[in-house]
Amino acid sequence: MNKGVELQVKQMIQVLLGSENVTVDVVYMLEELHKQGLLSEIELQSFRNKTKLKKGIASC
């Protein structure tokens, strides 16, 4: 994942969860948002699929 995008996602997660410091994996935090009802299953799966696709391309 692009470092700039990762930073933006972490900042959004901080705002949504009211956390001062987000140091864990972005996918884990998105799963936590899903558990709280702030992210739909479709949105979570879409992010996971995009992440897997990029990892697959990077390994070629």
N, CA and C of each residue as an Amber inpcrd file, in Angstrom:
protein
   180
   0.8410000  -1.1650000   0.0000000   0.0000000   0.0000000   0.0000000
   0.8900000   1.2340000   0.0000000   0.4880000   2.2360000  -0.7170000
   1.1940000   3.5030000  -0.7590000   1.2860000   4.0740000   0.6530000
   2.4710000   4.5190000   1.0530000   2.6740000   5.0320000   2.4190000
   1.7780000   6.2330000   2.7110000   1.5760000   7.1020000   1.7240000
   0.7000000   8.2560000   1.9200000  -0.7350000   7.8410000   2.1800000
  -1.2010000   6.8550000   1.4270000  -2.5650000   6.3440000   1.6110000
  -2.6790000   5.6630000   2.9660000  -1.6710000   4.8960000   3.3350000
  -1.6850000   4.2090000   4.6280000  -1.7720000   5.2190000   5.7720000
  -1.0290000   6.2990000   5.6790000  -1.0700000   7.3390000   6.7060000
  -2.4500000   7.9790000   6.7810000  -3.0470000   8.2610000   5.6270000
  -4.3860000   8.8510000   5.6080000  -5.4150000   7.9150000   6.2270000
  -5.3220000   6.6300000   5.9210000  -6.2540000   5.6510000   6.4880000
  -6.0910000   5.6100000   8.0020000  -4.8590000   5.5840000   8.4790000
  -4.6230000   5.5550000   9.9240000  -5.1800000   6.8090000  10.5950000
  -5.0390000   7.9590000   9.9430000  -5.5750000   9.1910000  10.5110000
  -7.0970000   9.1480000  10.5730000  -7.7330000   8.6150000   9.5310000
  -9.1950000   8.4880000   9.5430000  -9.6380000   7.5360000  10.6470000
  -8.8920000   6.4520000  10.8300000  -9.2240000   5.4870000  11.8760000
  -9.0940000   6.1420000  13.2490000  -8.0610000   6.9600000  13.4240000
  -7.8880000   7.6610000  14.6930000  -9.1080000   8.5210000  15.0060000
  -9.6040000   9.2230000  14.0040000 -10.7700000  10.0820000  14.1990000
 -12.0010000   9.2430000  14.5190000 -12.2240000   8.1760000  13.7560000
 -13.4150000   7.3510000  13.9500000 -13.4310000   6.6320000  15.2930000
 -12.2790000   6.1720000  15.7330000 -12.2240000   5.4230000  16.9850000
 -11.8670000   6.2910000  18.1880000 -11.5240000   7.5420000  17.9360000
 -11.1470000   8.4210000  19.0310000  -9.8190000   8.0290000  19.6600000
  -8.9750000   7.3850000  18.8870000  -7.6860000   6.9150000  19.3860000
  -6.6110000   7.9450000  19.0780000  -5.6680000   8.0790000  19.9880000
  -4.5770000   9.0230000  19.7670000  -3.4520000   8.4190000  18.9330000
  -3.2940000   7.1090000  18.9900000  -2.1660000   6.4870000  18.3060000
  -2.6000000   5.1720000  17.6740000  -2.4500000   5.0740000  16.3630000
  -2.7840000   3.8440000  15.6520000  -1.4820000   3.2800000  15.0930000
  -1.0210000   2.1860000  15.6890000   0.2510000   1.6040000  15.2530000
   0.0750000   0.2020000  14.6920000  -1.1510000  -0.3050000  14.6920000
  -1.3850000  -1.6670000  14.2210000  -1.6530000  -1.6840000  12.7250000
  -1.7660000  -2.8730000  12.1920000  -2.0250000  -3.0890000  10.7770000
  -3.3510000  -2.4500000  10.3550000  -3.3680000  -1.8260000   9.2000000
  -4.5630000  -1.1480000   8.7020000  -5.7170000  -2.1310000   8.5230000
  -5.4450000  -3.3300000   8.0210000  -6.5070000  -4.3130000   7.8130000
  -7.1590000  -4.6670000   9.1490000  -6.3510000  -4.8330000  10.1810000
  -6.8920000  -5.1300000  11.5090000  -7.8070000  -3.9990000  11.9770000
  -7.3770000  -2.7690000  11.7920000  -8.1880000  -1.6290000  12.2260000
  -9.4860000  -1.5490000  11.4250000  -9.4320000  -1.8630000  10.1370000
 -10.6560000  -1.8600000   9.3390000 -11.6090000  -2.9470000   9.8180000
 -11.0650000  -4.0770000  10.2380000 -11.9110000  -5.1370000  10.7970000
 -12.5820000  -4.6640000  12.0850000 -11.8530000  -3.8940000  12.8960000
 -12.4350000  -3.3440000  14.1220000 -13.5560000  -2.3590000  13.7920000
 -13.3500000  -1.5450000  12.7680000 -14.4040000  -0.6160000  12.3400000
 -15.6290000  -1.3860000  11.8720000 -15.3970000  -2.4930000  11.1850000
 -16.5010000  -3.3340000  10.7200000 -17.2810000  -3.8950000  11.9120000
 -16.5690000  -4.3490000  12.9320000 -17.2230000  -4.8880000  14.1330000
 -18.1070000  -3.8370000  14.8040000 -17.6960000  -2.5730000  14.7150000
 -18.4570000  -1.4960000  15.3490000 -19.5650000  -0.9660000  14.4410000
 -19.6670000  -1.5190000  13.2410000 -20.7210000  -1.1030000  12.3240000
 -20.3860000   0.1350000  11.5160000 -19.1280000   0.5450000  11.5330000
 -18.7170000   1.7380000  10.8020000 -18.2440000   1.4320000   9.3840000
 -18.1320000   0.1520000   9.0630000 -17.6590000  -0.2840000   7.7530000
 -18.4420000  -1.5350000   7.3800000 -18.9690000  -1.5590000   6.1650000
 -19.7760000  -2.7130000   5.7520000 -18.8790000  -3.8880000   5.3600000
 -19.4710000  -5.0720000   5.3150000 -18.7410000  -6.2800000   4.9070000
 -18.2220000  -6.1300000   3.4770000 -19.0240000  -5.5350000   2.6210000
 -18.6270000  -5.3410000   1.2200000 -17.4130000  -4.4190000   1.1340000
 -17.4160000  -3.3380000   1.9100000 -16.2800000  -2.4110000   1.9070000
 -15.0180000  -3.0880000   2.4300000 -15.1640000  -3.8720000   3.4780000
 -14.0220000  -4.5800000   4.0490000 -13.4530000  -5.5860000   3.0510000
 -14.3100000  -6.3680000   2.4140000 -13.8610000  -7.3500000   1.4250000
 -13.2080000  -6.6710000   0.2230000 -13.7550000  -5.5450000  -0.1900000
 -13.1880000  -4.8010000  -1.3130000 -11.7590000  -4.3650000  -0.9990000
 -11.5430000  -3.8540000   0.2060000 -10.2000000  -3.4350000   0.6040000
  -9.2500000  -4.6260000   0.6440000  -9.7090000  -5.7450000   1.2210000
  -8.8680000  -6.9460000   1.2840000  -8.4890000  -7.4250000  -0.1130000
  -9.4510000  -7.4310000  -1.0310000  -9.1790000  -7.8870000  -2.3950000
  -8.1720000  -6.9840000  -3.0830000  -8.2990000  -5.6880000  -2.9020000
  -7.3460000  -4.7490000  -3.5100000  -5.9530000  -4.9540000  -2.9400000
  -5.8670000  -5.1930000  -1.6480000  -4.5770000  -5.4190000  -1.0060000
  -3.9330000  -6.6960000  -1.5230000  -4.7030000  -7.7670000  -1.6450000
  -4.1760000  -9.0390000  -2.1490000  -3.7130000  -8.8970000  -3.5920000
  -4.4810000  -8.1650000  -4.3970000  -4.1220000  -7.9700000  -5.8000000
  -2.7950000  -7.2400000  -5.9070000  -2.6030000  -6.1900000  -5.1180000
  -1.3560000  -5.4290000  -5.1700000  -0.1770000  -6.2700000  -4.7050000
  -0.3790000  -7.1080000  -3.6780000   0.7000000  -7.9770000  -3.2200000
   1.0640000  -8.9730000  -4.3060000   0.0770000  -9.4900000  -5.0250000
   0.3240000 -10.4370000  -6.1010000   1.1060000  -9.8140000  -7.2370000
   0.7570000  -8.5930000  -7.5750000   1.4550000  -7.8820000  -8.6470000
   2.8890000  -7.5840000  -8.2300000   3.0890000  -7.1860000  -6.9760000
   4.4220000  -6.8390000  -6.4910000   5.3550000  -8.0430000  -6.4660000
   4.8150000  -9.2330000  -6.3180000   5.6660000 -10.4190000  -6.2410000
   6.0700000 -10.9460000  -7.6100000   5.5170000 -10.3990000  -8.6740000
   5.8380000 -10.8730000 -10.0250000   7.2060000 -10.4140000 -10.4680000
